[in-house]
Amino acid sequence: MTQVATPALSPNEAHEDAREQSLQIRLRAGHQVESEEDMTPRYREVLLQTMLIAADLELMTLPSYYGALCTAPSLDHKISVASSIQDEMGHAQVMYRMLEDFGLDAQELIHQRKPEEFKSFELIEQDVGDYVTCVVMMALGDRAGYTTTRDLEANCSFGPYARSLRKVNYEERFHVAHGERWVRHFWNLSPETRRRVQAAVDLLFPMSAAWFGTPDGMKKRTDQLLYRIRGLSNDELRQQWINEVVPFCESVGIRVPARFDTDQGRYVLTYQEPIAWDAERRQWDYDTPITWQQKFAHWKKGGPIKQPGLTRIQNESWGDELW
């Protein structure tokens, strides 16, 4: 049997290959990367992509929460929404600023990219619209974001990024607690506010569960785990979120498409992704099967406020309307 000879690596390729292997060995041993000089090109690419997505998600909070800010029923409620937006804009500023340390231009990233080039998720591309929906978003959606950033703070191998998330997570924890408190309040306030809470949960629960991406069995690139940018997989993060959100909803009386499975000894979703979105009724269709290709196309299209919201940010046209 004839063996095919493996092409010899050039001296430069051999050097980079040795650096890559050395970095992976050190990361497995718990090494923290503190500067760009310690990175390989592949590690740098995965890290910057992770940080850019996180920054874009934080930036989308302003157009998402804008409706709730304008329609908040009292000055106190308006201030609470404004404070949350300010926190999230601060988180975005921290992350865009860190990207500048790698030679990227924050102003260019924010103001010169096309809106469709921003990497955000369906959940945060929704117009929250009113204060009741806003606090449901905090209880479910901010909890999803907090689940992700909590993992990054605990496990990210790039030390400066992990440390920057300490303040981020302190504030995200406050947002979640604020949301849960007011969800309970509105659930018990009146039949009408209870109906509105349930409607918001019906809309946002599947989007929040989808925040963590495709199931592990479908994920083709695992570089975030290889380089210890993240510590938990998509399914592990989703399970952590489910373990926290479902007991809260059950304690309030809110119906969710999830239950405790006694055989598995854990909370599970009662539906199988991918599920269809009925745009006309603005409802999830759990009974109509769709393919993952259709789901990816739905995500790629973006939510209703992604393009107009980012365009408004880039034109700095919020002005006095914020108050």
C-alpha positions in Angstrom: 0.0 0.0 0.0 1.5 3.3 -1.1 1.6 6.0 1.6 1.0 9.6 0.7 3.7 11.8 2.1 2.5 14.7 4.3 3.8 18.0 2.9 6.6 19.5 5.1 5.7 22.6 7.0 7.6 25.8 6.2 9.8 27.1 9.0 7.1 29.8 9.7 4.3 27.3 9.7 6.2 25.0 12.0 6.8 27.9 14.4 3.1 28.8 14.4 2.1 25.2 14.8 4.4 24.9 17.8 3.0 28.1 19.3 -0.6 26.8 18.9 0.1 23.5 20.5 2.0 25.2 23.4 -0.9 27.6 24.0 -3.5 24.8 24.1 -1.4 22.9 26.6 -1.1 25.9 28.8 -4.8 26.7 28.6 -5.7 23.1 29.6 -3.5 23.6 32.6 -5.5 26.8 33.6 -3.1 29.4 32.2 -4.6 32.9 31.9 -3.7 35.0 28.8 -2.9 38.6 29.7 -1.7 40.2 26.5 -2.0 39.9 22.7 1.6 38.7 22.6 0.5 35.5 24.3 -2.1 34.7 21.7 -2.0 32.8 18.5 -3.9 34.2 15.5 -6.6 31.6 15.9 -7.1 32.4 19.6 -7.2 36.1 18.9 -9.9 35.7 16.2 -12.1 33.6 18.5 -11.7 36.0 21.4 -12.4 39.2 19.3 -15.5 37.6 17.7 -16.8 36.7 21.2 -16.2 40.2 22.5 -17.7 41.9 19.4 -20.9 39.8 19.7 -21.2 40.7 23.4 -20.7 44.4 22.6 -23.3 44.4 19.8 -25.8 42.7 22.1 -25.4 45.3 24.8 -25.8 48.1 22.2 -29.1 46.7 21.0 -30.7 47.3 24.4 -31.3 50.9 23.7 -33.7 50.4 20.7 -35.2 47.3 22.4 -36.1 49.2 25.6 -36.9 52.5 23.9 -40.7 51.9 23.8 -40.8 50.9 27.5 -38.8 54.0 28.4 -41.3 56.3 26.6 -44.4 54.6 27.9 -43.3 53.8 31.5 -46.3 54.6 33.8 -44.5 56.7 36.3 -41.3 58.7 36.7 -39.9 56.0 39.0 -40.5 53.3 36.3 -39.0 55.6 33.7 -35.9 56.0 35.8 -35.6 52.3 36.3 -35.7 51.6 32.6 -33.3 54.5 31.9 -30.9 53.1 34.5 -31.0 49.7 32.9 -30.3 51.2 29.5 -27.4 53.2 30.9 -25.9 50.1 32.5 -26.1 48.2 29.2 -24.6 51.1 27.2 -21.8 51.2 29.8 -21.2 47.4 29.2 -21.1 48.0 25.5 -18.6 50.8 25.9 -16.3 48.6 28.0 -16.3 45.9 25.4 -15.9 48.2 22.3 -13.1 50.0 24.2 -11.3 46.7 24.9 -11.5 45.9 21.2 -9.6 49.1 20.5 -6.7 47.6 22.3 -6.5 45.1 19.5 -6.4 47.8 16.8 -10.2 48.0 16.1 -11.9 51.4 15.9 -14.9 51.6 18.2 -16.5 54.5 16.3 -16.2 52.6 13.1 -17.7 49.5 14.6 -20.7 51.4 15.9 -21.3 54.0 13.3 -20.0 52.7 10.0 -21.0 49.0 9.9 -24.2 48.2 8.1 -27.0 47.2 10.6 -27.2 43.7 9.1 -23.5 43.2 9.9 -24.1 43.5 13.7 -24.1 40.2 15.5 -27.2 40.3 17.7 -29.8 37.7 18.7 -33.6 37.6 18.0 -34.5 38.2 21.7 -32.8 41.6 21.9 -34.1 42.6 18.4 -37.7 43.0 19.8 -39.4 46.2 20.7 -40.2 45.6 24.4 -42.9 48.3 24.0 -44.2 48.7 27.6 -43.1 48.4 31.2 -44.8 45.1 31.9 -43.1 43.4 28.9 -39.8 45.2 29.9 -39.7 43.6 33.4 -40.5 40.2 31.9 -37.6 40.7 29.5 -35.4 41.4 32.5 -36.5 38.3 34.4 -36.1 36.0 31.3 -33.9 37.8 28.8 -31.4 39.5 31.2 -31.2 36.2 33.0 -30.1 34.6 29.7 -27.4 37.3 29.2 -26.4 37.0 32.8 -26.0 33.3 32.4 -23.6 33.8 29.6 -21.5 36.6 31.1 -21.4 34.8 34.5 -19.8 31.9 32.7 -17.3 34.2 30.9 -16.3 35.9 34.1 -15.7 32.5 35.8 -14.0 30.7 32.9 -12.6 33.1 30.2 -8.9 32.5 29.7 -8.3 36.1 28.7 -7.8 37.7 32.1 -8.7 41.4 31.2 -12.0 40.4 29.7 -12.9 38.1 32.6 -12.1 40.9 35.1 -14.1 43.5 33.2 -17.2 41.4 33.6 -17.2 41.6 37.4 -19.0 45.0 37.3 -21.2 43.9 34.3 -22.4 40.8 36.2 -23.1 42.8 39.4 -25.4 45.1 37.4 -27.0 42.2 35.4 -27.9 40.5 38.6 -29.6 43.6 39.7 -31.6 43.8 36.5 -32.8 40.2 36.9 -33.8 40.8 40.5 -35.7 44.0 39.5 -37.5 42.1 36.7 -38.5 39.2 39.0 -39.8 41.6 41.7 -42.0 43.5 39.3 -43.2 40.4 37.4 -44.6 39.2 40.7 -46.1 42.6 41.4 -47.9 42.8 38.0 -49.0 39.1 38.2 -50.8 39.9 41.4 -52.0 43.4 40.6 -55.0 42.8 38.4 -56.4 40.3 35.9 -55.3 42.6 33.0 -51.7 42.9 34.2 -51.6 39.2 34.8 -52.7 38.6 31.2 -50.0 41.0 29.9 -47.3 39.2 32.0 -48.4 35.8 30.6 -48.5 37.2 27.0 -45.0 38.6 27.4 -43.7 35.3 28.7 -45.4 33.4 25.9 -43.5 35.6 23.4 -40.1 35.9 25.1 -39.6 32.4 26.7 -38.6 30.6 23.5 -36.4 33.5 22.4 -34.6 33.5 25.7 -34.1 29.7 25.5 -32.7 30.1 22.0 -30.2 32.8 23.2 -27.7 30.0 23.8 -27.6 28.9 20.2 -28.0 25.5 18.5 -27.9 22.2 20.4 -24.4 20.9 21.1 -24.9 18.0 18.6 -25.2 20.5 15.8 -22.4 22.9 16.8 -19.6 22.6 14.3 -17.1 25.0 15.8 -16.1 24.5 19.4 -13.1 26.9 19.5 -14.6 28.9 22.4 -14.4 25.8 24.5 -11.1 24.7 23.1 -9.5 28.0 24.1 -11.4 28.3 27.3 -13.1 31.5 26.2 -16.2 29.9 27.6 -16.4 27.2 30.2 -19.9 25.7 29.4 -21.4 24.5 26.1 -24.6 25.8 24.6 -26.7 23.1 26.1 -25.1 23.4 29.5 -25.7 27.2 29.6 -29.3 26.6 28.4 -29.9 24.1 31.2 -28.5 26.5 33.8 -31.0 29.1 32.6 -33.9 26.6 32.6 -33.0 25.5 36.1 -33.3 29.1 37.4 -36.2 30.5 35.2 -38.7 27.7 35.4 -38.8 27.4 39.2 -39.3 31.2 39.4 -42.2 31.1 36.9 -43.8 28.2 38.6 -43.5 30.0 42.0 -45.4 32.9 40.5 -48.0 30.8 38.7 -46.8 31.7 35.1 -47.3 29.0 32.5 -44.1 28.1 30.6 -43.3 25.4 27.9 -41.1 23.5 30.3 -41.5 21.0 33.2 -39.5 18.9 35.7 -38.7 15.5 34.2 -38.5 13.0 37.1 -36.8 10.4 35.0 -34.0 12.8 34.0 -34.0 14.6 37.4 -34.0 18.0 35.7 -36.1 20.7 34.1 -36.7 20.2 30.4 -38.4 22.1 27.6 -41.7 20.6 26.4 -41.0 21.4 22.8 -38.3 20.4 20.3 -36.4 23.1 18.4 -36.7 24.3 15.8 -40.2 25.8 16.2 -42.0 28.1 13.8 -42.9 31.8 14.3 -46.3 32.9 13.1 -45.5 36.5 12.1 -49.1 37.5 11.5 -50.4 36.4 14.9 -47.0 37.1 16.6 -47.2 33.7 18.2 -45.0 30.6 18.3 -46.4 27.6 16.4 -45.3 24.5 18.3 -47.2 22.2 16.0 -45.8 23.1 12.6 -42.4 21.4 12.0 -39.7 23.5 10.3 -36.1 22.7 9.3 -33.0 24.2 10.9 -32.3 25.9 7.6 -35.6 27.7 7.9 -34.8 28.7 11.5 -31.4 30.0 10.5 -33.0 32.1 7.8 -35.5 33.5 10.3 -32.6 34.4 12.7 -30.6 36.0 9.8 -33.5 38.2 8.8 -33.4 39.9 12.2 -36.1 41.1 14.6 -38.3 44.0 13.9 -36.2 46.7 15.5 -32.7 45.6 14.5 -32.2 47.7 11.4 -34.3 50.7 12.3 -32.9 50.7 15.9 -29.3 50.5 14.8 -29.9 53.1 12.1 -31.2 55.5 14.7 -28.2 54.9 16.9 -25.8 55.6 14.0 -27.7 58.8 13.2 -27.8 59.8 16.8 -31.4 60.8 16.4 -32.8 59.9 19.8 -32.6 63.4 21.2 -35.3 64.7 23.6 -37.6 61.8 22.7 -35.8 59.7 25.3 -37.5 61.9 27.9 
